[in-house]
Amino acid sequence: MDGSTHRLFAASVSLAVSTSAGTPTWQGAAAAVIATATAAGWTSPDADQSWLSWAPGGHRGLTHWWGLPGLLAVGTLVFIPPEAAWAVWALLLGWGSHLVGDFIFGERPAGIPMAPWWAYAGLGFNSGGAIEKTLRWAWPVLLAWQVWIYRGGDPWPWG
C-alpha cells in the first residue's frame, strides 16, 4: 500500500473509532492527526526502510510484526491511566492500520509477518494497482461522510 493510501486508511479508522467511542471533537481530530502521522513515513512500520533499516528482517520484518502493537496495547492498558491513553491508542490505530493495509496490499513479500520477521501471511493484492488507486480516490469521499456523521449529521440525508 502506498503512503497516501495508508494515511487515508488511518484517518478513516481513527474517525470510526472516535465516533463510536463518543470522544470530544478536539480529541477525535487530534487522534486522526496522530494516526495519520504514524501510518506512513518515518514514524510508521516503514521506518525499516530508513532510520530503522538495521531492524531484523529488513523491510516488512520486525517493524511489520503484529506483536509489537499488541505488546504496546497491553502496556498501555497496564501502565497508562485511561484518561491519558487516548494519544497512545491513536498511535496504535495508525500503526495497526498500516499493518492491515500491508496485509491486504503487500506483495514483497506478500502480507506481514505472523512471527517476529518470518512466516508471512496476507492477501497479496498489488500495491499501487487498480484496486488501491480506486480506493485512493474514493476514500476522501468516505472521510467527508465520516466527518459529517461525527459532527452529528444524518448518515443518509437523502433517504
N, C-alpha and C positions, 0 to 999 in steps of 0.2 A: 504494500500500500504506500502511496506517495505521501509526502509530508502534509500537503494541503488537505488531502482526504482524511489523514489521521487527525488533523486539527478539527475538521468539521465533525467527525465522528465523536471526538472527545467533548466538544461543545454540546452536541446533541445528547449524549449520555449524561453529562453534568446537568443540563437543563431538565431532563426527565427525572433524575434523582432529586433535584432541588424542588421540582413541582410536587412530586409525590411525598416528599418529606415536609412540605409546607414551610420551607425556610424563608426568612425575610428576603426581600428583593435584592438588597445590597449584598447579602451573603450568597445568593444564587448567582448573581453577576460575578462576584469575586471568585466563586468556585469554578465558574465556566472559564474565567481567565487562567486560573491555576491549572485546571485540567487541560486546557488548550496548550499551555506552555510546556507541560510535561508529556504531551502526546507525540511531539515531533521535535527533531533538532538535538542539540547537545544536552538537554535536560531529560531526554526520553531514553527508552531502551536502545535507540540507535546511537547513543553516545559510544557504543562499542566500535563505531566507525571513526571516532575522533579521539577524545581525551581518555576514553576507556578501552582503547584498542588492545591493551595488554590483558583484558579480561579473558578468562578461559573460554575456549570455543569460538573465538573470533566473532564476526557478525552473526547474529541470531544464536549466540551462545548463552552464557550465564545471564547477561542482562535481559534476555528474552525468555528466561525461565519463569513460569507462573509462580513458583515457590517464593521468589523474592517479594513480590507484593503481598503474597499470603502471609509471610513472616512479619512484614511491616504492619499488616492489618491486625494480627494478633498482638503485636507490640503496642499498637495504638489503643486497642481495647484494654490492655493491661495497665499501661503507663500514662496515658494522656487523659485528663478529665474530659468527659463528653462535650461540655460547652466550649472547649478549646480545640477539639479534634477535627472540626469541620475542614480546616485547611489541609490536614494530612489526608483526609478522605478524598478531597478534591484532587490532590496529587495522585493518589492511588487510582482514582477514576481515569485520569489522563494516561497513566502508565498502563493500567489494565485495558483501556480501550485500544491502546497501541497493540497490545498483545493479541486481543481479539481480532483486530484488523489484519495483523500479520498471520494469524491462524487462517483467516479466510483468503487473503490475497498473497500469501507468501509462497514463492516458488524457488528460492535459493538458500537453503533447502526448503522444501515445502513445509509450511507451518512454523511451529515454535517447539522448543524442547520440552518434553514431558519430564525428563531428568535434567539436572543442572546444565548440561551442554551436549546432550545426546538424546536419542530416541524421539525423533521429531514426529509430530502429527499435525495435520492441517488439511484444508480443502484444496489448496494449491491453485486457486484462481490467479490469472495473470495480473500481476501488479502493473498498473498503468494501462490495462486492457480496456475493452469496450464497457464492461460492467462497471469498473471503477470510474471511468470517465463519465458515464451516465450518472452515477451517484454523486460525483463531484459537482455536477451542475444542478442536480435535484435537491441536494442537501440544504443549500441556503433557503429554499422554499420551505422545507421541513422545519428548519430552525426558526424562520419567521412565524410559522404556525405554532411551534412550541412556545415562543415568547408570547404570542397572543393568548394562549391558554394560561401560561404562567401569570400573566397580568390579569387574569380573571375573565377573559373573553369566552364566548360560546365556541366550543370546538367545531361546530358545524353551523356557522352563522346563516347559511343559505337554506337550511332544512328545518 
